[in-house]
Amino acid sequence: MSTKRKFIESHWLTFAIKGIISLIAGLCIMLTGRDSVSGLTWIVGMTMVGLAIIELTNCVHRKRRNHNIGFALLLGLLEMWIAIALLVANIPGIAESDLIVLRVSLLSGYVLFASVVTIVMGFKGFDNMTDRFMWIVNGMLGCVLALVMFNGTSMLTHLKLFGTYLMINGLTDLFFGIHSKDEMAELHAERVAARAKTTKTTKKKGAKK
């Protein structure tokens, strides 16, 4: 297979579980009849806690397989930081109005950062056109939502827009998780065949000597 493996070396369940969590949270935010900022903030905050825990667990998996953990660790810590900022009702020394601005900025910045990285991953991480197209489109939609969020007028609007982002990202992660499971199975078969071929070649050279 020609697909690059820089990112999907993460366990496929990492993507699948994050996708399910994001999709469910996004649907709850978008379909709920409640317009309670505190309630929606709690949903987003707990969602970010879940995503952070999964990403930090992914770091352990990648470390055991001697893969780079830099981006996964950064993303996990960022998600946990945002979760704390959303779930803590009051932060000493920060006025309520400033706290709302902080939360809005964190959500908007997170969406923009994650979306730009997604686009870069799409171009640099995959040769497979299906994966590349899926990641790039997801990133572009996220960038548009981030720009709209930066120009939003209320915390409620930002939370609803973030719910839309979670749904889009959730569908992408879920589909990619299932797809990467099949790809990793093919990759494993290729590696086994390559090792067998190398061993066979080595034995032939030894026999000739």
Phi, psi and omega per residue, in radians:
M1 nan 2.609 -3.093
S2 -1.745 -0.088 -3.076
T3 -1.132 2.290 3.084
K4 -1.208 2.673 -2.990
R5 -2.124 0.354 -3.030
K6 -1.066 -0.589 -3.040
F7 -1.940 -0.598 -3.068
I8 -1.361 0.056 2.987
E9 -1.135 -0.307 2.975
S10 -1.057 2.568 -3.118
H11 -1.054 2.438 -3.063
W12 -1.055 -0.491 3.136
L13 -1.162 -0.443 3.083
T14 -1.006 -0.827 -3.139
F15 -1.234 -0.753 -3.079
A16 -1.106 -0.807 -3.112
I17 -1.187 -0.753 3.091
K18 -1.068 -0.661 3.128
G19 -1.113 -0.754 -3.139
I20 -1.128 -0.806 3.136
I21 -1.061 -0.823 -3.113
S22 -1.117 -0.728 -3.108
L23 -1.146 -0.797 3.135
I24 -1.110 -0.773 3.139
A25 -1.112 -0.744 3.125
G26 -1.072 -0.736 3.123
L27 -1.144 -0.709 3.119
C28 -1.078 -0.745 -3.114
I29 -1.185 -0.735 -3.043
M30 -1.398 -0.553 -3.014
L31 -1.728 -0.214 3.130
T32 -1.172 2.502 3.124
G33 -1.449 -0.133 -3.118
R34 -1.410 2.417 3.065
D35 -1.979 0.640 3.140
S36 -1.481 2.037 3.140
V37 -1.080 -0.722 -3.119
S38 -1.137 -0.688 3.130
G39 -1.166 -0.786 3.137
L40 -1.202 -0.605 3.090
T41 -1.105 -0.694 3.113
W42 -1.099 -0.749 3.128
I43 -1.073 -0.822 3.140
V44 -1.111 -0.750 -3.126
G45 -1.083 -0.790 3.134
M46 -1.186 -0.577 3.074
T47 -1.103 -0.756 3.129
M48 -1.148 -0.601 3.055
V49 -1.070 -0.820 3.134
G50 -1.065 -0.781 3.142
L51 -1.126 -0.669 -3.137
A52 -1.151 -0.763 -3.139
I53 -1.070 -0.751 3.140
I54 -1.131 -0.742 -3.117
E55 -1.169 -0.674 3.111
L56 -1.220 -0.596 3.035
T57 -1.139 -0.636 3.088
N58 -1.071 -0.573 3.096
C59 -1.061 -0.708 3.130
V60 -1.106 -0.759 3.122
H61 -1.077 -0.796 -3.120
R62 -1.176 -0.640 3.127
K63 -1.114 -0.722 3.138
R64 -1.113 -0.517 -3.134
R65 -1.685 0.202 3.100
N66 1.056 0.636 3.074
H67 -1.789 2.738 -3.141
N68 -1.119 2.350 -3.115
I69 -1.956 0.070 -3.042
G70 -0.953 -0.961 -3.073
F71 -1.193 -0.748 -3.139
A72 -1.079 -0.707 3.122
L73 -1.159 -0.769 3.120
L74 -1.063 -0.781 -3.121
L75 -1.143 -0.747 3.141
G76 -1.097 -0.761 3.124
L77 -1.172 -0.658 3.110
L78 -1.118 -0.774 3.135
E79 -1.120 -0.675 3.116
M80 -1.183 -0.690 3.117
W81 -1.079 -0.783 3.124
I82 -1.117 -0.707 3.134
A83 -1.049 -0.784 3.136
I84 -1.101 -0.755 -3.141
A85 -1.095 -0.552 -3.126
L86 -1.425 -0.650 -3.018
L87 -1.484 -0.436 3.097
V88 -1.338 2.055 -3.047
A89 -1.116 -0.758 -3.110
N90 -2.354 2.371 3.077
I91 -1.949 2.124 -3.104
P92 -0.919 2.321 3.085
G93 1.528 -0.064 -3.138
I94 -2.063 2.173 3.130
A95 -1.209 2.751 -3.094
E96 -1.028 -0.735 -3.139
S97 -1.125 -0.683 3.114
D98 -1.212 -0.566 3.128
L99 -1.152 -0.681 3.107
I100 -1.121 -0.763 3.101
V101 -1.054 -0.719 3.123
L102 -1.073 -0.808 -3.115
R103 -1.127 -0.759 3.111
V104 -1.070 -0.775 -3.130
S105 -1.124 -0.713 3.137
L106 -1.110 -0.789 -3.137
L107 -1.132 -0.805 -3.135
S108 -1.117 -0.775 3.138
G109 -1.129 -0.668 3.116
Y110 -1.101 -0.812 -3.138
V111 -1.073 -0.760 -3.140
L112 -1.137 -0.822 -3.141
F113 -1.050 -0.882 -3.109
A114 -1.107 -0.624 -3.108
S115 -1.248 -0.722 3.097
V116 -1.103 -0.761 3.110
V117 -1.085 -0.679 3.121
T118 -1.068 -0.732 3.112
I119 -1.117 -0.780 3.132
V120 -1.079 -0.764 3.103
M121 -1.059 -0.684 -3.141
G122 -1.053 -0.730 -3.129
F123 -1.339 -0.722 -3.003
K124 -1.694 -0.351 -3.024
G125 -1.641 -0.226 -3.017
F126 -2.440 2.446 2.917
D127 -1.668 -0.478 3.136
N128 -1.104 2.121 -3.021
M129 -1.192 -0.537 3.112
T130 -1.135 -0.839 3.109
D131 -1.101 -0.781 -3.115
R132 -1.060 -0.848 -3.123
F133 -1.063 -0.777 -3.099
M134 -1.081 -0.786 -3.109
W135 -1.237 -0.702 -3.119
I136 -1.168 -0.782 3.120
V137 -1.092 -0.748 3.101
N138 -1.021 -0.794 3.129
G139 -1.118 -0.700 3.138
M140 -1.134 -0.743 3.107
L141 -1.111 -0.675 3.107
G142 -1.115 -0.700 3.113
C143 -1.096 -0.707 3.113
V144 -1.104 -0.791 3.132
L145 -1.097 -0.685 3.133
A146 -1.083 -0.749 3.131
L147 -1.136 -0.659 3.097
V148 -1.166 -0.699 -3.141
M149 -1.103 -0.685 3.130
F150 -1.084 -0.456 -3.124
N151 -1.814 0.225 -3.115
G152 -1.192 2.855 -3.054
T153 -1.865 -0.263 -3.097
S154 -2.630 2.828 3.105
M155 -1.110 -0.646 3.136
L156 -1.091 -0.737 3.108
T157 -1.077 -0.739 3.139
H158 -1.103 -0.723 -3.135
L159 -1.151 -0.689 3.108
K160 -1.148 -0.738 3.109
L161 -1.138 -0.660 3.098
F162 -1.153 -0.588 3.054
G163 -1.082 -0.690 3.079
T164 -1.097 -0.748 3.107
Y165 -1.062 -0.742 3.140
L166 -1.074 -0.700 3.131
M167 -1.132 -0.803 -3.141
I168 -1.096 -0.822 -3.124
N169 -1.175 -0.642 3.134
G170 -1.106 -0.772 3.113
L171 -1.097 -0.717 3.137
T172 -1.131 -0.829 -3.131
D173 -1.106 -0.741 -3.121
L174 -1.115 -0.829 3.128
F175 -1.105 -0.752 -3.112
F176 -1.182 -0.628 3.102
G177 -1.053 -0.795 3.125
I178 -1.157 -0.733 -3.137
H179 -1.135 -0.737 -3.095
S180 -1.220 -0.455 3.060
K181 -1.049 -0.801 3.113
D182 -1.150 -0.704 -3.124
E183 -1.142 -0.700 -3.139
M184 -1.186 -0.571 3.071
A185 -1.138 -0.728 3.098
E186 -1.158 -0.687 3.134
L187 -1.119 -0.728 3.116
H188 -1.070 -0.748 3.126
A189 -1.094 -0.691 3.119
E190 -1.113 -0.736 -3.116
R191 -1.157 -0.704 3.096
V192 -1.079 -0.765 3.138
A193 -1.130 -0.687 3.140
A194 -1.140 -0.723 3.113
R195 -1.130 -0.697 3.129
A196 -1.126 -0.688 3.128
K197 -1.162 -0.722 3.119
T198 -1.118 -0.740 3.120
T199 -1.107 -0.713 3.137
K200 -1.135 -0.747 3.122
T201 -1.106 -0.740 -3.137
T202 -1.094 -0.706 3.137
K203 -1.152 -0.668 3.121
K204 -1.125 -0.751 3.130
K205 -1.129 -0.652 3.116
G206 -1.156 -0.669 -3.140
A207 -1.158 -0.646 3.140
K208 -1.153 -0.625 3.134
K209 -1.175 nan nan
